[in-house]
């Protein structure tokens, strides 16, 4: 069945930001109803934790324009149709559309301590095999990221406590960073926390990001397990999901079975049975801009 919903666009965001131009709400068509999918149980520190995936209605891609290269334009610079907050039904106020048509997160400089009017944002459709293209720029000392094959996961403890998990517990991250001024650029191994890297696993080489405040082009290809990150018209890394090598990479980073068993299980089974998930953009507390967001199904 189909359900029609109003996605809150920049109208609400701009209302909280002073003398910004007003935008109107956009009607979007969604397919399906919200459901839950039972995952698996995992013993952590003596407790058996149950994973459940929340599956919300998916936006109908037929409502979005296709450009001359065959890419579906999922952000055209004029509305946030099809977008919502991660684990939410609407877009939060800190995500807005600037006068130049870019998607702008207004940061508080609080790092990952997300506030109620912030949080990560996702496009409400699960993708499997695709090429995503977008432009980005970051504020001085800024940090953000782009997630793919993400799922909305909640965990339940034996006492009934339910906790929504962060998006990065179930998704690889294309790092967005001011390499010159953010300390993350010097952490990790061999630059694997610099821009366009597979965060904390594979460094982007060559490292060709433009300085803070300048636009960069980016691409993410996912096809039958092969993943390629691109930055400023160069392919900068390649890896392969659902392989022994992928499991080995997880074991060698912050998401290892020993350090973070919840993340390890989800990332090792990335995208679930259908190997599909959401595209997401990160609130890391800093100002960041995105534009020309488009995707081609493969």
N, C-alpha and C positions, 0 to 999 in steps of 0.2 A: 504494500500500500504506500501511498505517497502522503507526506505531511508537509504543509507549508508553514514556514516559520519566519520570523523577522530576525535577521542578523543585525545586531547593533553595529552600525558603522561609526565613522569618526564623529558623528553627531554627538554622542555621549562623551567621547574623549575630548572633543574640542570644547564642550561646555565647561569642562573642568580646567581648561588651559587659557582662559582669558579671551583676548580679542582675536580669536582664530575664525576663519570662515566656516560657516555651518555646512554640514553635509546632511543628507536625508537618509532615513533607513531604507535598506534594500531588501526586497522580497526574494527569498531563495527557496527552492524546492528541494526537500530532502526525501530520501528513500528509506523506508523501514522504521522500526521503533527501537527505543533503547532496550538493550538486553544485557545479560551477564553471562559470561562463559567461565565455567569452572576450570581452573588451571591444574596445579599440582601442589603437593604438600612437601615441605622441606624442613628438616630439623636444624635449627640454629640456636646455639647456646642452650640446648636442652628443651627449647620450645618448638613445637611443630607449627610452622607458619603456612597458611593456605593462601595461594595466589588466585585471584579472580580478575578477569578482564572485563572492563565495562565497554560495551559496544554501543555507541550512540548512532543516531541516524546519519547516513552518508549523503553528502550533497550530490546532486545530479550534475555530472560534468557537461551534459548537453546544453546547459544554460550559459556556458562560458565560451567566449570567442576563441577561434583558432587562427593563429597568425599564418603568414605566407610560408613559413618553414614547417608548418604542421604541429606547432606547439600550442597547447591549451594555455591561454592567458589566465592564470589564477589570481593575479593581482595586477590591475590595470592602472593604478594610481588615482582612481576616483572613488572606489568603495572597498569595503572589507567583506563583500558578499562571499559566503562560503567559509569564512574564518571564524574561529572561536578560541577562547582560552582553553589551554590544556586542563582537563577535568572540569570544564565549565561549559555553559550553554551560550555565553556571549563573549565579546571582546572586552577586555578590561580597559580602564581609562588611560593608562600610560602608553597604550598603543594607539597611534593616531596617524593621520595622513597630512603631511606637510604641504605647503603651497606648491612645491615643485613636484608633487605627486609621489613622493617617497613614503614608504612605511617607516615610521619613526617610533622607537621606544625611548621614552624620556626617563632617564635613570636618576636614582637617588644617591649613587655612589656607595651602595650598601652591599656590594658583592652578591652572593647567592641568597642573602636574607630577603626573599621576595616579600613585598607588601601586598595587602589585599587588593589594591588597585593596579597591581602589576601581574607578574607571572608569565610563563611561556605561552606562545600562541601556536595553534596548529590549523592546517587546512583540513576541513572535515570530509576527507575522502581517503580511503586506504589505497596505496599504490603498491604494485608488485615489481614489474619490470618497467623502467622509465629512465629518461634523462631530464634532470632538473637544471634550469639555468636561472641565474639571478645576478644582480649587482649588489654590492655592499660597501659601506664605509663605516668606520668606527671612530669614536671620540678619542682624544688623547688619553692614553692609559686604559683604554676600554677593552672589554672582553664580552663576547657573545658566542653563539654557535648555531649551527643548523643541524637538525636531527632528521633521520629518515628511518623508515620501517619501525616507527615507534608505536607502542600500544599504551592504552590507559589501564594501569594495573593498580589494584588495591590488595593489601595483605590483611589477613585476619589472624589474630593470635588466639590461643586456646581460651582466654578469658573473654573473647568476643570483641576485643579492641580492633577497630578497622582503621587502617592508615592508607591514604592515597600515596602512591610512590612517585618520586620525581620521574620526569620523562627520560632522563639519561640512564635510568636503571634498565631500560628495555631498548635502547637505541644507540647506534653509533653516532658520533658527532664530528661534523666538519667544523674545525675550529675557526672562529673569527676573533682576531686579536690585533691590538697595536703591538707589534713585535718589539718596537724600540723602547716602549715605556711600561709595558705591563710585565710584572715579575714572572708570570707563567711562561714567558718566552725562554727563560733561563732554567726552568725546571723540567722535569721529565728526563728523557734520554734522547740525545742527538737532535734536539729541536722538535720533538714530537708533540709539543704543545703550542707550536707556532701556527700561524694562519694557514688554512687549507689542510693541515695535518689531520689524520684520523686520531682524534684526541687521545693522548697518552699511549699510543700504540705505534703509529707509523708517521715519520716526519715527511712533510711536503718538500720535495726536491725537484727542481730548484726552488728556493724560497724567494719568490718574486713579488711579494705583496707590496702595494703602494703605502706610503706613510699615512698616519692618522689624518682623517679629514678628506682623503682622496678616494675616489671610487675605484673599486676592483670588480672585475667580472669573475664569475664562478660557475662551475658545473659539477654535478654529481650524476654519474651513470651507475645504474644498478640493473644487471641483466643476468638472470639465472645464476646468481651468486657472485658474479664478477662485479667488483665495484671500482670505479675510477674517479678520483677527485681532480678537477681542473681549476687553475687559477691564472687569470690574465693570459688566456689563450695558450696555456701550457698544461699538459697532463703532468701532475706532480706526484701521484702515487696510484698504485693498483694493489688490490688484495682480493681474496676469495672467501666468501662466507660458507658456513656449514661444512668445513673441511677440518682435518686434523690440525692444519696450520693455523686456522682461525682459533680453535680451542687453545692451541699453544700460545698464541698472542694474548688471549684473555688471561691465561695463567701467568703471563709475564708482566701484567700491568696492575693498576689499582682495582680492577674488577675481577681479580683472581678468585678461585674457589675458596681459598683460605682467607683472603682479606675481606671479600664481599660476596658471600655465597649466593645471596638473593640476586644480585646483578649478574653474577656468572651464569646462573641457570637460565635467566631470561635472554641474555646476550648470546649464549651458546645455542639457544633455540630461537634465534632472531626472527621476528615476524610471525611466530606461531606456526600452526600447521599449513597455512596458506602462504607463508613467506611474504606477508604484506603488512603495511603499516602507514602511519601518518608522516607527513612532512611538518616539521616544527621549527620555530625560531625562538631563541633563548633570551629570557630576561636574566642577565647576570649583574644587574644593578647599574649598568653604564649606558650612555646614549649610543644608539646604533641605528643605522638606516639601511633599508632594503628597497629595491625597485626592480621593475622588469622581471617579475617572477612568473616563470612559464614552465610547462612540463610536457614532454612527449611520451606517450605510451608506447611500449615496445613489445 
